[in-house]
Amino acid sequence: MGCFFSKRRKQAKEPQLSAESGDRSGAGDPGAEKQPQYSWDQRAKIDPKDYMFSGLKNETVGRLPGKVAGQQFVIQDCENCNIYIFDHSATITIDDCTSCRIFLGPVKGSVFFRDCKDCKCIVACQQFRTRDCRKMEVFLCCATQPIIESSSGMKFGCFQYYYPELALQLKDAGLSIFNNTWSNIHDFTPDSGENNWGLLPEDALALDAVPLPTAEELKAVRISTDANKSIIPITRGRRPKCSEESCLVVFFAGDYTTANARKLIDEMTGKGFCLVQTKEVPMKADDAQRVFQQKASNFIPLLEKGSVIALEFNGDGSIAACQDIIANVFTSTKVFVSEDKASASREVDSFYNFADMQMGM
């Protein structure tokens, strides 16, 4: 014990000696003020290597939920790899990748593919862009209009994926499951003689594009690629409609708005009707007047509670089916539903034209 305390006494004297030799920092002076501690001084330092996959070949790699936590991520110079980001991030850039299978969890900002070819991907993001890419298949959820530039052989399908953490990650990334413009592609550099992009077959499966991970660590994520379990509703997008009859349904903000919309989707698709498109946007009284016309006064007071969720269903008899389900299942919920075929067509066009303008598309 004597040695222990003598060692401490020796250490305590050292700052005094340094002060005497000209160090005016105040170290060792009991009356000296301590340097202030700021929150940014206490943050764990970020190692860029933890947010990057670079120069990999024939590997399966990934990040588990909670490991990216809203940071930026970079994927570059990878070949024949399976890459999985099971977390939300700020932005992701993918450069010079060939023959890779890539899953990207919710991205708050942009996903940018550059100089990639023969890649297959599942992506959820706010903005999607490619430049100088060739032969890619993308199962996409994108809140804004996807953009391709100097790219060809691009094929798109609707995002279909599930794991338990995905719903909260989408919320953390500020993405609505109902805002998905996956099929509304803008080509910055169209070729007059050839279409640079197209839609994947309706029966295309995300699992065929991006297989389930085989690495033991990544197997811990409980994944389902069953379209019926997808967090993001599977929509028909810009494919030709099945019927001339469509129906617009609008749910207003409340405690169970998302759950009610999902339940109606399950009921209607279970009966064989198509879900064409969905949208979640705020509405103002003037917007409601244009869309709902004579019925607007019934719904305008509900607009102050928050954004509305709109669904377009298609198929012969879809209007009667929607009316029946809403009357019997959503008895205590105020919902707008089209009354007849003629008004439904105008209502669908009016609502989605307004929604696209609202979202800047």
Disulfide bonds with the S-S distance in Angstrom:
none
